[in-house]
Amino acid sequence: MFAVAYFIIGMTVLSVCAIATNGALDAGGAYYMISRALGPEFGGSIGIMFFLANVCGSALYVLGLVEALVDSFGIPLGQKVGTGIHVLPQSYWYELLYGTVLLALCLLVCLVGASIYAKATFLIFLIVAGVLSTVLVSFFATRPFGVPIHINGSKTENGNFTGFSLATLQDNLGGGYGVDYTTGQRMSFSSVFAVMFNGCTGIMAGSNMSGDLKRPSYSIPRGTISAVLFTYLVYNLLAFLMCATCNRILLQKDYGFLRDISIFPPLVTVGIYAATLSAAMSNLIGASRILYALARDDLFGRALVLAKKTSANGNPVMAVILSWLVVQLVLFSGKLNTIAGVVTTFFLLVYATVNLACLALEWASAPNFRPTFRYFTWHTCLLGIAGCCVMMFLISPVSASASLGFLLLLLLALHYLSPSSTWGYISQALIFHQVRKYLLMLDVRKDHVKFWRPQMLLMVQNPRGSARLIDFVNDLKKSGLYVLGHVELQDLDMLPSDPLQSQQDSWLSLVDKLNVKAFVSLTLAPSVRHGVRQLLFTSGLGGMRPNTLVLGFYDDAAPQDGLAQHPAFTNTREEIPLGFPPLRAPAAPKLLSAWEYVGIVADALKMLRNVLLARQLESLDKAQELRRAASPSPAIHVWPVNLLRPDSARYADTCSLFLLQMACVLNMARAWRRARLRLFLCVEAGTMPNAQEEKLRQLLKDLRIQAQIQLVPWDAVTRLHWQTCQGPPGGPAGATEEEEEETMNFPANTTQVSDEYVCAANRLILEQSPAPVVRFLYLPRPPADTSLYPLYLHQLDLLTRGLGPTVLVHGVSAVTSTQL
């Protein structure tokens, strides 16, 4: 038992010493170490558990002292009047009275302050050391004798002190567990260990006094390790001497047998009283210091405000009084061994968490974790945690489960209710360590189309006009990377410092408030186009880089402040201060020209990034549209054909498949699952629409996309195109995909499409009723001739005018797979 107990304690002490020598310590001991290492949630919950452990421990030692007093001076059971020194009546209420008086004595010492406590404990240490010396001598000096012991009132057995005897030693080596005199239940290894372990928990007394020590980082390691080695040696020496000289009857039935052995019996009694009184005081003052530290950190708000009050010399008198009251309540239980099991469970849980704190600091590999005490590794921390958990459940599975449940409740309560702290969170260091490791393992050379996912870079000029677009793209990302990009048009050479640092917090607060899983990437550049290029080149890390650029549409519509009307802000009583400038006035010049806007799209496609242009997404009230009545159910309209190139209309090129994939991804998002996909198949007279529909249906089946196919005759629309072109239909339609890509960059393609034709295509889209929640349209490549950029943008404007929320999509990635 001592080996197991001191194995656990030894591993914990190494962790305590490591944490204690890694920086300045304040009041609270183990609570302070855990809270500053693991954060307020763990620290606060373990602080309460450690407070309860010390409170119950103090009650345990007081009850032990009462038991010793009654054993020495109590009137024997069955007698009404005492004789000689046996003058103390025995009953539950009398013993509670004795415990209350002794606890009041401890209270008085603790109220005076830590200095008188330190002097009192040093005096007690000298007394106990003297008693121990006489007891050790007595084992050698006392001659063998027998002691008649009354069992069950009538039966008498002899307890013998045999002197050193090999036979006695062999007889005592077995277990031989008896019945607990307080509960009537047979004892076992775990139940005896629960009682015995409380004699080993005093090693944390020094760390509990960390706020009262002059040099805690120096004193705690030396004092604690010395205490562990000294007590382990003494306990084992006493156990061996008793086992080799006293028979089992004497050891089990006579709790005062050391008085009979001692060469000066009264000194043993004094030593027992001094040791238990010292332990009770130690736990009481330890509990008060933990309570004071908890109150000072404001983790529980006003609940512990009273415990903050201190005396003129800094002694937390109200914390001492509150701790005394709780100990007094525990004394009402009256059963020493029952309390012992609870105390041991609490202490083991605290020790496990101390080891966990040290393990987390070691695993996080933070450069600032440089303890001067180096005799520990993560292996010792892990062994300490395992030892604590195993013994905790061996002692009492019910108590261990209840303690863990209580700890979990405290964790959750503090997580949601406690104010944020500036202590630093070890979770952040651990996450960084793990993320770096896994990012290095994420090899872009092993990418496969089966596991493709959209990784979005959304460019935002001002979040006030883009709140709903930010929310929409969050639904499109499908567990992929999502980056909010912003370009600040300034020159760093002309500035005293980086202006983006002050903006970062506003953007991060926006991400938190909108509840989107996004990163923020800000940059300085002389133009928006250069800034977007920078972000496309540099955003992300390793295998997590944006593969899709999302832009708002370039038009003359006045920007609307949708941030103030967003549910994330309208549902809160207090206004969230966000440092974003007001929106551009309608008459003010734009920061971006039409030519530069199309140039950004062209740049992205050259860099093999997919492009999405979102128009009128700020008018999309997602909650209202998707929760409307079942008939008609909300729909997503998909047009996977290049409407600006009717002569090359195909449904199975890379761009069309990417468009289908994005619509399907949106439909898979939880908020959009009620919406139905409607896929529009444009057909002309003279073709075989049924064959085309069947071919498209088979494609959707192979891609596992559920969509309703709707045939749309568009002869009247294409006729306008051929009248403009003055050429027969179907010429380039048989071209290969590579040839098509080349012809799309030919300058004549843009000029061949008339405004009349584009407006007719726009009307064709609008005629498809009922109106959808959002439309997905094919985005053609920009022309190779940059002088045609304004005309290209004009055609896109005509095509999407009045359509409501619309997303123009151009894909360059192969994103669909029919393989298992």
Residue pairs with C-beta under 8 A, 6 or more apart in sequence:
1 189
1 192
1 193
1 196
2 196
2 232
2 235
2 236
2 239
4 193
4 387
4 391
5 193
5 196
5 197
5 200
6 200
6 228
6 232
7 383
7 387
8 348
8 351
8 384
8 387
8 388
8 391
9 200
9 203
9 228
9 351
10 228
11 355
11 380
11 381
11 383
11 384
11 387
12 351
12 354
12 355
12 384
12 388
13 203
13 224
13 225
13 228
14 358
14 373
14 375
14 376
14 380
14 381
14 384
15 354
15 355
15 357
15 358
15 359
15 376
15 380
15 381
15 384
16 30
16 33
16 204
16 207
16 220
16 221
16 224
16 354
17 220
17 221
17 224
17 225
17 371
17 373
17 375
17 376
18 358
18 361
18 362
18 371
18 373
18 374
18 376
19 33
19 37
19 354
19 357
19 358
19 361
19 371
20 33
20 207
20 210
20 216
20 217
20 220
20 221
20 371
20 373
21 217
21 221
21 371
21 372
21 373
22 361
22 369
22 370
22 371
22 372
23 36
23 217
24 217
25 32
25 33
25 210
25 211
25 213
25 216
25 217
25 220
26 32
26 210
26 211
26 293
27 210
27 211
27 212
27 289
27 292
27 293
27 296
28 35
28 47
28 208
28 210
28 211
28 289
28 290
28 292
28 293
28 294
29 50
29 204
29 207
29 208
29 209
29 210
29 286
29 289
29 290
30 46
30 50
30 204
30 207
30 208
30 290
30 350
30 354
31 43
31 46
31 47
31 50
31 51
31 290
31 293
31 294
32 43
32 210
32 211
32 293
33 207
33 354
33 357
34 42
34 43
34 46
34 47
34 353
34 354
34 357
35 42
35 43
35 44
35 46
35 47
35 297
35 423
36 43
36 423
36 424
37 43
37 357
37 358
37 360
37 361
37 426
38 353
38 356
38 357
38 360
38 426
38 427
39 421
39 423
39 424
39 425
39 426
39 427
40 297
40 299
40 414
40 418
40 421
40 423
41 411
41 414
41 415
41 418
42 353
42 357
42 411
43 297
43 299
43 423
44 294
44 297
44 299
44 300
44 410
44 414
44 418
45 407
45 410
45 411
45 414
46 349
46 350
46 353
46 407
47 290
47 293
47 294
47 299
48 294
48 410
49 346
49 349
49 350
49 403
49 406
49 407
49 410
50 290
50 346
50 350
51 287
51 290
51 291
51 294
51 323
52 346
53 201
53 343
53 346
53 347
53 349
53 350
54 208
54 283
54 284
54 286
54 287
54 290
54 323
55 283
55 287
55 323
55 326
55 327
55 330
56 330
56 339
56 342
56 343
56 346
57 198
57 201
57 279
57 283
57 343
57 347
58 103
58 106
58 279
58 280
58 281
58 283
58 284
58 287
58 323
58 327
58 330
59 99
59 327
59 330
59 331
59 333
59 339
60 198
60 336
60 339
60 340
60 343
61 198
61 276
61 277
61 279
61 280
61 283
62 99
62 102
62 103
62 106
62 276
62 280
62 327
62 331
63 95
63 99
63 331
63 334
63 336
63 339
64 276
64 336
65 99
65 102
65 272
65 273
65 276
65 277
65 280
66 95
66 98
66 99
66 102
67 255
67 336
68 255
68 269
68 272
68 273
68 276
69 88
69 98
69 273
70 88
70 90
70 95
70 98
71 255
71 256
72 85
72 256
72 269
73 85
73 86
73 87
73 88
74 86
74 88
74 89
74 90
75 81
75 82
75 86
75 87
75 88
75 89
75 90
76 86
77 90
78 153
82 88
82 89
88 94
88 98
92 334
95 334
96 331
96 332
96 334
99 331
100 328
100 331
102 277
102 280
103 280
103 284
103 324
103 327
103 328
103 331
105 277
106 277
106 280
106 281
106 284
106 324
107 284
107 320
107 321
107 324
109 116
109 117
109 120
109 281
110 117
110 281
110 284
110 285
110 288
110 320
110 324
111 315
111 317
111 320
111 321
112 315
113 311
113 313
113 315
114 209
114 212
114 285
114 315
117 281
117 285
118 212
120 278
120 281
121 278
121 281
121 282
124 274
124 275
124 277
124 278
125 278
127 270
127 271
127 274
128 271
128 274
128 275
128 278
130 267
130 271
131 267
131 268
131 270
131 271
131 274
132 234
132 271
134 262
134 263
134 264
134 267
134 268
135 238
135 258
135 261
135 262
135 268
135 271
136 237
136 241
137 263
138 261
138 262
138 263
139 164
139 241
139 245
139 261
141 263
142 161
142 163
142 261
142 262
142 263
143 163
144 160
144 161
144 162
144 163
145 160
145 161
145 260
146 158
146 159
146 160
146 161
147 158
147 159
147 160
147 161
147 250
147 254
147 257
147 260
148 156
148 157
148 158
148 159
149 156
149 157
149 158
149 159
149 249
149 250
149 253
149 254
150 156
151 157
151 253
157 249
157 253
158 249
159 246
159 247
159 249
159 250
159 251
159 253
159 254
159 257
160 246
160 247
160 249
160 250
161 245
161 246
161 250
161 257
161 260
161 261
162 168
162 245
162 246
162 247
163 245
164 244
164 245
165 244
165 245
166 244
168 243
168 244
168 245
168 246
168 247
169 243
169 244
171 247
171 248
172 243
172 244
172 246
172 247
172 248
172 251
173 243
175 189
176 248
176 252
177 186
177 187
177 188
177 189
177 192
178 186
178 187
178 252
179 185
179 186
179 187
180 186
180 187
180 191
180 337
182 335
182 336
182 337
182 338
183 335
183 337
183 338
185 191
189 394
190 391
190 394
190 395
190 396
191 337
191 341
191 395
193 344
193 391
193 394
193 395
194 337
194 340
194 341
194 344
194 345
194 395
194 396
195 336
195 337
195 340
195 341
195 344
197 344
197 347
197 348
197 391
198 340
198 343
198 344
198 347
199 235
200 231
200 235
201 343
201 347
202 227
202 231
202 279
202 282
203 224
203 227
203 228
203 231
204 224
204 286
205 282
205 283
205 286
206 213
206 219
206 220
206 223
206 224
206 227
207 216
207 220
207 224
208 282
208 285
208 286
208 289
208 290
209 285
209 286
209 289
210 216
210 220
211 289
211 293
212 289
213 219
213 220
217 372
221 373
242 251
245 261
246 257
246 261
250 257
251 257
254 260
256 268
258 268
259 265
259 268
259 269
262 268
284 320
284 323
284 324
284 327
285 320
287 323
287 326
287 327
288 316
288 319
288 320
288 322
288 323
289 316
289 319
291 304
291 307
291 316
291 319
291 322
291 323
292 307
292 308
292 310
292 316
292 319
294 300
294 304
294 307
295 304
295 305
295 306
295 307
295 308
295 319
296 308
297 421
298 419
299 414
299 418
300 418
301 417
306 318
306 322
307 316
307 318
307 319
307 322
308 316
308 318
309 316
309 317
309 318
310 316
310 317
310 318
311 317
330 339
333 339
341 395
341 396
341 399
342 399
344 395
345 392
345 395
345 396
345 399
345 400
345 403
346 403
348 388
348 389
348 391
348 392
348 395
349 388
349 392
349 400
349 403
349 404
349 407
351 384
351 388
352 384
352 385
352 388
352 389
352 392
354 384
355 381
355 382
355 384
355 385
355 388
356 381
356 385
357 426
358 376
358 381
359 378
359 381
359 382
359 385
360 426
360 429
360 430
361 369
361 426
362 369
362 376
362 377
362 378
362 381
363 378
363 430
363 433
364 426
364 429
364 430
364 432
364 433
365 429
365 433
366 429
392 399
392 400
392 403
393 400
439 541
439 542
439 543
439 544
440 542
442 542
442 543
442 544
443 543
444 542
444 543
447 543
449 814
449 815
449 816
449 817
450 817
450 819
452 813
452 814
452 815
452 817
453 477
453 478
453 479
453 480
454 476
454 477
454 478
454 480
454 547
454 548
454 610
454 662
454 665
455 477
455 480
455 481
455 482
455 540
455 544
455 545
455 546
455 547
455 548
456 473
456 476
456 477
456 480
456 481
456 482
456 483
456 546
456 548
456 550
457 483
457 485
457 521
457 535
457 536
457 539
457 546
457 548
457 549
457 550
457 609
458 469
458 470
458 473
458 482
458 483
458 484
458 485
458 518
458 550
459 485
459 486
459 487
459 532
459 535
459 549
459 550
459 551
459 552
460 466
460 469
460 470
460 484
460 485
460 486
461 486
461 487
461 552
461 591
461 592
462 559
462 580
462 581
462 583
462 584
463 470
463 507
463 510
463 563
463 578
463 580
464 559
464 561
464 562
464 563
464 564
464 580
464 582
464 583
465 559
465 560
465 561
465 562
465 563
465 583
465 618
466 552
466 562
466 618
467 514
467 562
467 563
467 566
467 568
467 618
468 562
468 566
468 617
468 618
468 619
468 620
468 621
468 622
469 550
469 552
469 614
469 617
469 618
470 484
470 514
470 516
470 518
471 514
471 516
471 566
471 622
472 614
472 617
472 620
472 622
472 774
473 482
473 550
473 614
474 482
474 514
474 516
474 517
474 518
475 666
475 669
475 671
475 672
476 612
476 662
476 665
476 666
476 669
477 517
478 665
478 668
478 669
481 519
481 540
481 544
481 545
481 546
482 516
482 517
482 518
482 519
483 518
483 519
483 520
483 521
483 535
483 539
483 540
483 546
484 507
484 511
484 518
484 519
484 520
484 521
485 521
485 522
485 523
485 531
485 532
485 535
485 539
486 503
486 507
486 520
486 521
486 522
486 523
487 522
487 523
487 524
487 525
487 528
487 531
487 532
487 535
488 499
488 500
488 503
488 522
488 523
488 524
488 525
488 531
489 525
489 526
489 527
489 528
489 531
489 591
490 499
490 524
491 524
491 526
492 498
492 524
498 524
499 524
500 522
500 523
500 524
502 579
503 522
503 579
504 520
504 522
505 579
506 578
506 579
506 580
507 520
507 522
508 520
509 576
509 578
510 578
510 580
511 518
511 520
513 568
513 569
513 576
513 578
514 566
514 568
515 568
521 535
521 538
521 539
523 531
523 534
523 535
523 538
524 531
525 531
525 534
527 596
528 591
528 592
528 596
528 600
529 596
529 599
529 600
529 603
532 549
532 600
532 603
532 604
533 603
535 546
536 546
536 549
536 603
536 604
536 607
536 609
537 607
539 545
539 546
540 546
546 609
547 609
547 610
547 813
548 609
548 610
548 611
548 612
549 600
549 601
549 604
549 609
549 610
549 611
549 612
550 611
550 612
550 613
550 614
551 597
551 600
551 601
551 611
551 612
551 613
551 614
552 613
552 614
552 615
552 617
553 613
553 614
553 615
553 616
553 796
553 800
553 808
554 592
554 594
554 597
554 793
555 615
555 797
557 616
558 586
559 583
559 584
560 583
560 618
561 582
561 583
562 618
563 569
563 578
563 580
564 570
567 623
569 575
569 576
584 590
584 591
594 789
594 790
594 793
595 786
595 789
595 790
597 793
598 782
598 789
598 790
598 792
598 793
599 782
599 786
599 789
601 611
601 613
601 782
601 810
602 781
602 782
604 610
604 611
605 611
605 781
605 782
605 810
605 812
608 812
608 813
609 812
610 658
610 809
610 810
610 811
610 812
610 813
611 779
611 809
611 810
612 662
612 779
612 807
612 808
612 809
613 779
613 796
613 807
613 808
614 805
614 806
614 807
614 808
615 800
615 803
615 805
615 806
615 807
615 808
616 803
616 804
616 805
616 806
617 774
617 805
617 807
619 804
619 805
620 773
620 774
620 804
620 805
622 671
622 773
625 634
625 773
626 634
626 671
626 672
626 674
626 675
626 773
628 634
632 770
633 674
633 675
633 676
634 674
634 675
634 676
634 772
634 773
635 675
635 676
635 677
635 678
635 770
635 772
635 773
636 663
636 666
636 667
636 672
636 675
636 676
636 677
636 678
636 772
636 773
636 774
636 775
636 776
637 678
637 680
637 765
637 768
637 772
637 774
637 775
637 776
638 659
638 660
638 663
638 677
638 678
638 679
638 680
638 707
638 775
638 776
639 680
639 682
639 765
639 775
639 776
639 777
639 778
640 651
640 656
640 657
640 659
640 660
640 679
640 776
640 778
641 649
641 650
641 651
641 656
641 680
641 682
641 778
642 648
642 649
642 650
642 655
642 778
642 780
643 758
643 761
643 765
643 777
643 778
643 799
644 753
644 758
644 761
644 780
644 795
644 799
645 744
645 749
645 753
645 780
646 682
646 714
646 717
646 718
646 721
647 721
647 725
647 729
647 730
647 731
647 732
647 733
648 732
648 733
648 735
648 740
648 743
648 744
649 682
649 733
650 656
650 733
650 740
651 681
651 696
651 699
652 699
653 737
653 740
654 737
654 811
654 812
654 813
654 814
655 778
655 779
655 809
655 810
655 811
655 812
656 778
657 703
657 811
657 814
657 815
657 816
658 809
658 810
658 811
658 812
658 813
658 815
659 776
659 777
659 778
659 809
659 811
660 679
660 700
660 703
660 705
660 816
661 811
661 815
661 816
662 776
662 807
662 809
662 811
663 677
663 776
664 677
664 703
664 705
664 707
666 672
666 774
667 673
667 675
667 677
675 773
676 707
676 708
677 705
677 706
677 707
677 708
678 707
678 708
678 710
678 768
678 772
679 696
679 700
679 707
679 708
679 709
679 710
680 710
680 712
680 768
681 689
681 692
681 693
681 696
681 709
681 710
681 711
681 712
682 712
682 714
683 689
683 692
683 711
683 712
683 713
683 714
684 713
684 714
684 715
684 718
684 729
685 713
685 715
689 711
693 709
693 711
696 709
697 709
700 706
700 707
700 709
702 818
703 816
703 818
710 768
712 764
712 768
714 761
714 764
716 760
717 757
717 760
717 761
717 764
718 729
720 754
720 756
720 757
720 760
721 752
721 753
721 754
721 757
722 728
722 729
724 752
724 753
724 754
724 756
724 757
725 752
732 739
732 740
732 743
735 743
741 781
743 749
744 780
744 781
745 781
745 783
745 784
746 783
746 784
747 783
747 784
747 785
747 788
749 783
750 783
750 788
750 791
750 792
750 795
751 788
751 791
753 795
755 794
755 795
755 798
758 795
758 798
758 799
759 798
761 799
762 798
762 799
762 800
762 801
762 802
762 803
765 775
765 777
765 799
765 803
766 802
766 803
771 804
772 804
773 805
774 804
774 805
774 806
774 807
775 803
775 804
775 805
775 806
775 807
776 806
776 807
776 809
777 799
777 800
777 806
777 807
777 808
777 809
778 808
778 809
778 810
779 796
779 808
779 809
779 810
780 792
780 810
781 810
782 789
782 792
783 789
783 791
783 792
796 808
800 806
800 808
